[in-house]
Amino acid sequence: MPHPLAKVHRMFELVEPIATVTFSEVPNEAFLALGMRNYWDGYFAGRAAPLGLAPAEVVHAVFYNFADGEVARHIPWVWGKTTPQEAIAVRERGSAAALRERIGQLADSPALVRAAGLATRAAVSAPTEGRALYAGLRALDVPAEPVARLWHAATLLREHRGDGHNAALLAHGIGGTEAHVLLALSLGMRAEEFGRTHHLPTAQLAAVVDGLRDRGLVDAAGGFTDAGRQTKERIEALTDELAAPAYDVLTADELDELIARLEPIVAAAQDVDD
């Protein structure tokens, strides 16, 4: 059944901290033990593994928001150190271990088992058309262990939404680096201060900002214009709309229950970061 978009967005806020434990220290150390040279080797090996031995050009297209050449520094090099199948297994083990470490006693609670079950029902029910990364993840076995199952479900829901977000960006003519600039501005930061863009060559980043300024989305001072802010809001609203079908399999009461059961789990996970 359709659900209010506010609840769909709330699910995004809840699955994101669970899914992104995969980018934390425990999984990173596991990838370094395989022979990865740095964090980004492990990032691309783990996240791209469901796509198989796809070339850098395909991974770049699917991930959407990396600058030209960034993917090619890691793909296919990482496949000389591990295989997609091994990377999938290492990522799952490391992510489940990281999540368990963060949430403590909640890891063994009936509430987590229930949340993992509800989240998985949603996560494996969404349409795959036009969503390459989500489809690759859907082809994997769902873990039996509850903590790993919850992380896997959150990752499926995150990447399903992410594939839809890329479609929304594309529909609005916003490229990958441009998307990072708009995100930085929405967070009250300048593009050159933002973690995903500050490392880019000054001239390259300036050209992206100039292009957004020429389109009337960024003002002379490098901040949002009204049109730019409205464009960002439309993209986020469309992203929520495209994410909504994942939750149609749940009743209104089940979605409310899932949100309620995830909230203390996410609060515990984020307390570690704080």
C-alpha positions in Angstrom: 0.0 0.0 0.0 1.2 3.6 -0.6 2.7 5.4 2.4 3.1 9.1 3.2 6.4 10.4 1.7 7.4 11.7 5.1 7.5 8.1 6.4 9.5 7.0 3.3 12.0 9.8 4.0 12.1 8.8 7.7 13.1 5.3 6.5 15.9 6.8 4.5 17.2 8.5 7.7 17.0 5.2 9.6 18.5 2.8 7.0 21.4 5.2 6.1 23.3 4.8 9.5 22.9 1.1 9.4 23.9 0.5 5.9 26.9 2.9 6.1 28.7 1.0 8.8 30.1 -0.8 5.8 32.3 2.3 5.3 33.7 2.2 8.9 36.9 0.9 10.4 36.1 -2.8 10.9 35.2 -3.5 7.3 38.1 -1.3 6.1 40.6 -3.3 8.2 39.2 -6.5 6.7 39.8 -5.2 3.2 43.2 -4.0 4.0 44.0 -7.6 5.2 43.2 -8.8 1.7 45.8 -6.5 0.2 43.9 -3.4 -0.5 46.2 -0.3 -0.6 43.8 2.1 1.1 40.3 2.8 2.2 39.0 3.5 -1.4 40.3 0.2 -2.7 38.1 -1.5 -0.2 35.2 0.9 -0.8 35.1 0.1 -4.5 35.7 -3.6 -4.1 32.9 -4.0 -1.6 30.3 -1.7 -3.2 31.0 -2.7 -6.8 31.2 -6.4 -6.1 27.5 -7.1 -6.8 28.2 -5.8 -10.4 30.7 -8.6 -10.9 33.8 -7.8 -13.0 32.3 -4.7 -14.5 34.8 -2.4 -16.1 35.6 1.0 -14.5 33.4 2.8 -17.0 30.3 0.8 -16.0 31.0 1.3 -12.2 31.5 5.0 -12.8 28.2 5.2 -14.6 26.3 3.2 -11.9 27.8 5.1 -9.0 27.2 8.4 -10.9 28.8 10.9 -8.6 32.5 10.2 -8.7 34.8 12.5 -10.7 36.3 11.3 -13.9 39.2 8.9 -13.3 38.4 8.2 -9.6 36.9 4.8 -10.2 39.6 3.7 -12.6 42.3 4.2 -9.9 40.7 1.2 -8.2 38.7 -0.9 -10.7 39.9 -3.3 -12.0 43.1 -3.2 -9.9 41.2 -4.6 -6.8 40.2 -7.7 -8.8 43.8 -8.7 -8.9 43.8 -8.9 -5.1 40.3 -10.4 -4.5 37.2 -11.6 -6.3 33.7 -10.1 -6.3 32.5 -13.1 -4.4 35.2 -12.8 -1.7 34.6 -9.0 -1.5 30.9 -9.6 -0.9 31.6 -12.0 1.9 34.2 -9.8 3.5 31.9 -6.8 3.3 29.0 -8.6 4.9 31.1 -10.1 7.7 32.8 -6.8 8.5 29.7 -4.8 8.3 27.7 -7.1 10.6 30.6 -7.1 13.1 30.7 -3.3 13.0 27.0 -3.0 13.5 27.0 -5.5 16.3 29.9 -3.7 18.0 28.0 -0.4 17.8 24.6 -1.4 19.1 25.7 -3.8 21.9 22.9 -5.7 23.6 20.4 -4.7 21.0 22.1 -7.0 18.6 20.6 -10.0 20.4 17.1 -8.6 21.0 13.8 -9.8 19.7 13.2 -6.3 18.5 16.1 -6.4 16.1 15.0 -9.8 14.8 11.6 -8.3 14.0 13.1 -5.2 12.5 15.3 -7.3 10.3 12.4 -9.3 9.1 10.2 -6.3 8.2 13.1 -4.5 6.6 14.0 -7.5 4.5 10.4 -7.9 3.3 10.5 -4.4 2.0 14.1 -4.6 0.7 13.4 -7.6 -1.5 10.1 -6.4 -2.9 11.1 -3.3 -4.7 11.2 -3.0 -8.6 14.6 -3.6 -10.1 14.0 -1.9 -13.5 16.6 0.8 -14.1 18.3 0.1 -10.8 21.5 -1.7 -11.7 23.2 -1.7 -8.3 20.0 -2.6 -6.4 19.4 -5.4 -8.9 22.9 -6.7 -8.3 22.4 -6.8 -4.5 19.0 -8.4 -4.9 20.7 -11.3 -6.7 22.7 -12.1 -3.5 21.6 -14.5 -0.8 19.9 -12.9 2.2 22.0 -13.6 5.4 20.3 -15.8 8.0 22.0 -14.1 11.0 19.8 -11.3 12.2 22.4 -8.5 12.5 23.8 -9.3 9.1 20.3 -9.6 7.7 19.4 -6.1 9.0 22.5 -4.6 7.5 21.8 -6.4 4.2 18.2 -5.1 4.1 19.3 -1.6 4.9 21.9 -1.7 2.2 19.3 -2.9 -0.3 17.0 -0.1 0.6 19.8 2.5 0.6 21.0 1.5 -2.9 17.4 1.2 -4.2 16.9 4.8 -3.1 20.3 5.7 -4.4 19.6 4.4 -7.9 16.4 6.4 -7.9 18.3 9.5 -6.7 20.6 9.2 -9.7 17.6 9.0 -12.0 16.2 12.1 -10.3 19.5 14.0 -10.8 19.6 12.9 -14.4 16.1 14.0 -15.0 17.0 17.5 -13.7 20.3 17.7 -15.7 22.5 17.5 -12.6 25.8 15.7 -13.0 27.6 13.8 -10.3 30.0 16.5 -9.2 27.2 19.1 -9.5 25.2 17.0 -7.2 27.9 17.2 -4.6 28.1 20.9 -4.9 24.3 21.2 -4.4 24.6 18.9 -1.4 27.4 21.0 0.1 25.3 24.2 -0.3 22.3 22.5 1.3 24.5 21.7 4.3 25.7 25.3 4.6 29.1 24.6 3.1 31.0 26.0 0.1 32.0 23.4 -2.5 35.7 23.8 -1.7 35.0 22.9 1.9 33.0 19.7 1.2 34.7 16.4 1.8 33.7 14.9 -1.6 34.8 17.9 -3.7 37.5 19.7 -1.7 40.2 17.5 -3.2 39.3 18.3 -6.8 41.6 20.7 -8.8 40.6 24.2 -8.1 40.0 25.0 -11.8 37.9 21.9 -12.2 35.7 22.6 -9.2 35.4 26.3 -10.2 34.2 25.2 -13.7 31.4 23.1 -12.1 30.3 25.9 -9.9 30.4 28.3 -12.9 28.2 26.0 -14.9 25.7 25.9 -12.1 25.9 29.7 -11.9 25.3 30.0 -15.6 22.1 27.9 -15.1 20.9 30.3 -12.4 21.3 27.7 -9.6 24.2 29.3 -7.8 24.6 33.0 -7.1 27.7 35.2 -7.5 28.8 34.5 -3.9 28.7 30.7 -4.5 25.5 30.1 -2.6 22.0 28.9 -3.6 19.7 31.0 -5.7 16.0 30.5 -5.1 15.9 28.4 -8.3 18.9 26.3 -7.1 17.2 25.6 -3.7 14.0 24.7 -5.4 15.8 22.4 -7.8 17.4 20.6 -4.9 14.1 20.3 -3.1 12.4 18.8 -6.2 15.2 16.3 -6.6 14.8 15.2 -3.0 11.0 14.9 -3.3 11.3 12.9 -6.5 13.9 10.6 -4.8 11.4 9.9 -2.0 8.7 9.2 -4.6 10.9 6.7 -6.4 11.9 5.1 -3.1 8.4 4.6 -2.0 7.5 1.4 -3.8 9.9 -0.6 -1.6 7.5 -0.1 1.3 4.3 -0.9 -0.5 4.5 -4.5 0.7 4.1 -3.4 4.3 0.9 -2.3 5.9 0.7 1.1 7.6 1.0 -0.5 11.0 4.0 -2.6 9.9 5.8 0.4 8.6 5.1 2.3 11.8 6.4 -0.7 13.7 9.6 -0.9 11.6 10.3 2.8 12.2 9.7 2.4 15.9 12.0 -0.6 16.2 14.8 0.9 14.1 14.9 4.2 16.0 16.7 2.8 19.2 19.0 0.7 17.0 20.0 3.7 15.0 20.3 5.9 18.1 22.7 3.3 19.6 24.8 3.1 16.4 25.0 6.9 16.2 26.0 7.3 19.8 29.3 5.6 18.9 30.0 8.2 16.3 29.2 11.0 18.7 
